[in-house]
């Protein structure tokens, strides 16, 4: 399709959640896919600066992801009036809420007025729900970009019904119980429900968030129908829910690498990791990676090391330095004596960041011990790599449950493990941060690399093929994106 003058294009404005790199990468990945598909769109991203200092969220680093996208950085909002220790969920909700005047000003100044007919939508991240009311006030079609699973979306949307029918908050339930959630085919154990549902503000914000989602024009989800058939059937059969558009998997193998590319130390580490993988046999390496917040203390690091050493397997293990560690200590000081020397012929252990998507795509990678963040799950499925579950925070426990019990694409090490250091001690659940012993870790990695995992490997490979097919012409995600485009452009027509 021939390119057109930007002044004549359909304008879309995106608002990602501040400070969440995984949300940002998948949002820009979706924007790229949309622009590749139809160049009648012009996209602007409104950037909310995170409450913490980070060069990686500068406009310049974002622009490197796709030069066709315009970025507007909103004025900073003072966050010291929020009590992060009272509730992380309330903190984030209020932080986003405080940006409403600046978002409104940007929308009115840049897009409304004589050219308002060409503004076809405001697409807000799942954690930016306070902006839904603003969009409706300005008569701008509002869409949610949901960066997690369709099943979790179904859970959030069903919370108000659950609360009306039972009057119960989840904190009053026994962890040995299960609850029926329409978007899951199996009863969901209370022990794998997201931690925020057991906390006063997290629960009430989630109930409110689900109600607000229902007042949008549509919900765009980074998933695909073959991965979550029951969840999608449940959502599509509920007349109270807006149209749900599956546009995934959005897997940008190089996206996060680009964000880190300006940091020479990380770029050098990426090169060392990929060089080491090139020297390993096919499907021989266990990759361990636990997300940007998945940080263990030294006692847990030692248990992981012992388990990996006993397994006899090849492994790649990037370690994030414990917050409590001596900053002058070297990596060897955090691990068992002689561990690095004894495993050097079959392992790469490094400190800090690793290019996760690139590692999963490498032929040498045979299994993934993961925290089960949704982006990580999609990357693993895309690359056909079986998973071992070690959830940490947010919705990762119920993601683990879905992959093990519903999809059969992962092996269970733990489903209900939690390590949420960002939460105040009084808000953590009772099993938070317990030590997983070496024997359990050894058994899990040996099992996933053995013949016992053969059936699961077959399923993962099949789903990997489907994850690509859905993006081709007549595939389910291809068609779903086409429907979304027609709806958005229909505002102009």
N, C-alpha and C positions, 0 to 999 in steps of 0.2 A: 504494500500500500504506500502510495507516495506520501512523503512528509508534507506537513502543512504548517502554516504560521502558527506560533504558539497562541496568539490572540484569538484564534478561531478554534482552538482545541477545547475538549472537555476537560475541565479542571477537577482534579482529585487532590484532597489534602489528607495527609496521614499524620497521626499523632501517636508515636510509640511511647511505651512506658520508660521513664528515665532510669538509667542505671542498670538495666537488665540486658546484658550483651546478647543473650540468646534470643530474646524478643526482637531486638534491633536487627540482628542478622536475618531472621526469618521474615521480618517485615520488608526489609530491602530486597530480599530474595523474591518475595511476592510482587513487589513493585517492578522489579526487573522482568519477571515473567509477564506481567500485564502489559508493559511497554513493548516487549518483544512480540506479543500477540497482536496488539492493536495500537498503532501510532497516532490515533485520534485523541489520545489522552496526554495531558500534561500533569506532572506530579510534583507537588511541593510537600516536604516533610517539615513539620514544626518540631523543633528540638527543645525539649525541656532539659535543662542542665541538671545532672544528678546532684544530690545533696552532699556528695563526697567529691573531692578533687580527682579528676581523671583526664589525662591528655587524650585517652583513647575515645572520648566522646566529643572531641572537637569537631567543628564543621568540616575542617580539612580532612580528618580521618574518615568521616562519613562520606564525603564527596568522592573519595577514592573507590567506594563500592559501586557507584554507577554515576557517571558524569551527566546523564540525562536528567537527573533529579535535582531540583532546587531545594536548598535547605535554608530555613529561617530559624535562627536561634532566639528563643524567647528570653526576656529579661529574667535575671535570677530572682528567686523568692527566698526570703529569709526563712530558714528551717529551724532555727534555735527554739522557736516557740512550741515545737512539737516534741513530745516525749517518746522517743523511739523505744524506750524500755517499758512504756505502758502497753504498747501493742504495735508490733511492726506493721500489721495490716492496717490499723488506724492511721499510723504515721504516713504510709504511702498514700492512702485515700485522701487524707487532708492535704498532703503535699501537692497532689495532682489538683485537688479542688482549688487551692490557692492560686493556681495558674489560669483559672477561668477568665479573669479580666484581660490577660495578655493574649490568650487564645482568641477571645472575642475581638479584641482590637486588631489582631493580625487578619482574621477572617473578614472583618468589615473593611479594613484599609485595603487589603490586597485583592479581595474576591467579590465583595458585595457591591451593590450599586448598579450602574448601568450594565455591567457585564455579569450580573449575578446569575442569569439563566445558564451560563456556561459552567457554573460550579455544580457538579453532579453528585458530590458526596464528600462527607467527612468520615474517614476511616480511623477509628480509635482502637488502641490496644485494649485487650480484655481488662486491664487494670486501670484504664482511664474512663471508667463508666460515668464519673461526674460530668463528663463533657457531652453525654447523650442529651441531657436536659438543655444544654446550651445550643446544641445543633437543632433541636426541635423548636426552641425559642426563635432561632434565626431562620427557620424553615429550610434548613439544609438537610437532605437525606443523610441519615447516619447509619454506618455499618460498623460492626464489631470485627476486628481481626483477632481471631482466637488462636493463640500459639500453642495450645495444648490439645489434648485428644477430644474427639467428639463425645466419648463416654463421660469425661469429666465435665464437659459442657452440659450434658444431660443431667448430671448430678446437681450442678449449680442451678440450672433452670427448674429442677424439681424441688428445691429447698423450700420455697414458699408453700407449695402444696403439702410437703412433709410437715412443715411447722403448723399449718392450719389444721391438718388431720390429727396430729399426735400431740401438739403442744410441747413436744420434747426438744431440748437442745441435746446435741450429741454427747456433751460432757456428762449427762445423766445416764448414759447407756453403759452397760458392762462390756469390757473389751472382748469377752468371749462370745458376745452376741453377733448376729449378722443382720443386715438391713436389706430390704428389697429396693433397688434403684432401677427404674425402667430402662436406663441405657446400658445396663449390664445384664447378661444372660444368666449369671450366677448370683446368688445372694452375696452381698459384699460384707466381709468381716469388718466389724467396727475398728479392729486393730489396724486396718490399712487405710482408713479414712484420713484425709489431709489434716494435719495438726491444727490448722487455723479454724477448723470447724468445732474444735473443743475449747476454743477461747472466746470469751464473750464478744469482743469487738469483731474478731475474725468471722464468727458465725453470723452476726447481724449484718455486717457489711456484705457477706456472701449472699444472704437472703435478698438484700436490697439490690445487689448487683444483678442477680437473676431476674428480678422484676424489671430493672432498667433495660436489660438485654431484650426483653419482649416488646419494648417500645422503639425498636430500631427497624430499619428497612430490610435488614438481613444480617446474617452472621457468617463470616468467611472463616473456614477452619483449615488449619494446616494438617490435613489427613487425607485418606482416600478410602473409598467405599469398601474395597476388598479387605482392607486392614481392620475395619470396624463395622462389619455388616449389621450386627444387631443394634449397635448404637445409632447408626444412620436410619435404620428402619423405625426405631423408637422416636427419633426426632422428627422424621418426616410425617409420622402418623399423628402428631400432636398439633391440633389446630391452633393452639395458643402461642406457638413458637413461630417467629418469622422464618422466612426461607433460609435454609442452611446450605451454603455453597462449599463443597469440598474442593480445594485447589491444590492439595498436596500430592505427593510429598515435596516440600520445598527444601531441597538439600543443596546447599552451596558449598561444594568441596573446598573452594578457595576463599570463601567470604571472610571467615574469621582470620585466615592467614593474612588477608589484605589489611585488616584492622591492625594486626600486630606487626605488619611489615616495616613500619617506620622505626621499630625498636630493634636495633642491630643485634642485641644479645639474644632476643627471641628468634630473629631470623637465622642467626648462626645455629641455634639449637635445633630449629626445624631442619636445617641441612644435615646436621649430625644424625638426627633421628632417621631421616629418609635414607641416608647412606647406610646406616646399620641395617635397616629393614631389607635393603637391596641384597645384602649378603646372607639373608635367612631363607631356608626352604619354604615352599608354598604352604600356607595354612598351618604354620608351626608355632606361631607366636600368640601368647595370651597378652592382650592389651588391657591395662588397668587405667581408668580415668574417671574422676568423680566430680567433674564440674568445677565452676569457679568458686563455690563455697564449700566444696567437699575437702575439708582439711582435718587430718587426724593428729592426735597428740603422739608423742614418741612411743608410749607404751603400745598403742595400736599399730604404729608403723613397724615396730619390732615383730609383732605377731604376723603381720602381712609378710614380712621378709622371711620369717621362719617357714611359713606355709608355702611360699613360692619356692624356696630353696629345697624343701623336702619333696615338692612335686616332681622335680627333675625336668620341668618344662622350660622352654624358652619364654621369656617375657619382656615386655616393655612397660616401664613403670615411671611416669613423671610424678614427682612428689612436690606437693605444695608445703612450704615450711610451716610447721606449727606456730601459732601465735605466741605460745609460751616459751619457744625455744630461744636459746642464746643466739643472737643474731650473728655472732662471730663464729658459731659452730659450723663445721663443714658437714656435708651430707653423711659421711661415714660415721660421724658422732651420733647421729640419730638412729642408726641401724645396728644390728648385732655385730660384735667384733668379727672382722674378717669376712663379712657377708659379701661385700662388693668384690673382693678378691676371689672368693670361692665361686661366684656366679658369673664372672666376667666373660667367660667363653660362650655363655648362652643367654645373656641378659644385657639390657641397657636400662640403667637407672639414672635418672637425671632430675634436677630440681627445677620446678616451675612449670611453664606452659608447654603443651605439645599440640601439634596440628591434628586434632582428633579426627576430623573428617578425612584428611589425607591418609592418616594411618589406617583407618577402617577400610579405605578403598584399596590399600596395598595388598598384593597377592599373598604376602607373607603372614598376614593377620588371620588367625584361626578362631579366636574367641574374644569376647569383650566383657570384662568384669566392670559393670557400670552402675552409676547411681540412678539410672532410668529417668533422666530428664527427657522430655518429649523430643527435643531436637536430636538428642543422642540416640533415642530409639529409632527415629526415622532414618538417621544416617546409617545405623547398623542394619536395618532392614534393606535399605537401598543397596548397601554393599554386600548383602547376603551373609553377614557375620552373626552367628548365634550369640546370645547374651546370657550372662550370669547376673542375677539381681542383687544389688547392694544399695537399696534406696537410702537417702539421707534426709531430705527436707522437702518442703512444699507438697506437691501432689505425687511425689515419686513412689510412695508406697502403693498407691492405688494404680499407678502406671505399671508397677511390677506385677501386681495382681492381674491386671488385664493381659499383659504379655505372657504370663505363665499359665493362668487358669482359663482365659478366654481365647487367646490367640495361639497358644502353644509354640511361641517363638523364642522363649527364654527358659532357662533353668533356674530354679529357686535356690539361692543360698539363704537369703533372708527376704521376706516380704514386708515385715513390720519394723525393721531397724530404723532408728531415727537419730540424727545428730544435727541439731539445730542451734548452733552456737550463737546465731544472730538473735535468738529469742532470749528474753530475760529468764533466769533460772526458774522463777515461780510460774512461768508460762509453758515450760517444757513438760512433756509427758514423762511418766515415771521410768520408762525404759530408755530414755534419751542418753546416747553416748556410751552405752555398755560396751565392753571389750569383746570383739569377736576373736575367738582363739584360732591359733595356727592350724589345728587339726581340721576345723570347719572350712577354712579357706583352702587348704590343700585338697581336701575332698572335693570341693566345688570345682576347682580348676581342672583337676584330673578327670573328673566326671564329664565336663563339657568337651574335653579333648579326646574322650574315649569313644568306643563304638556304641556306648549307651546313648550318645547324643545323635545317633544317625538319623532317626526319624525327625527330630527337631531340625537338624541341618537341612534335611530335604524340604521341610516346610518353609524355612527361612529362604532357601534358594528360590522356591516357587514364588514366595511373596516378593522377593527382589525383582523377579521378572515382571510381576504384576505392577509393582511400583513404577516401572518404566512405561508399561503399556497404557496405564491410565492417563498418561500425559500426552499420548499420541492422538492423532485425529480419531474421533469416535470413542476414545477412552473416557471413563467416567469423570475424571477431574478436568480433562480438556473440555468436555461438554458443559460441565458445571461452571467453569470460568466463562465459557461462551454465554451462558444464560445470565450470569452476573453482568457481563459487559453490555448485553442488550438492555437489561433493566437500567443500568446507569446511564447509558446514552439515550434511553427513552425519555429522560427528563428534558433533554434539549429538543428532541423530535416532537 
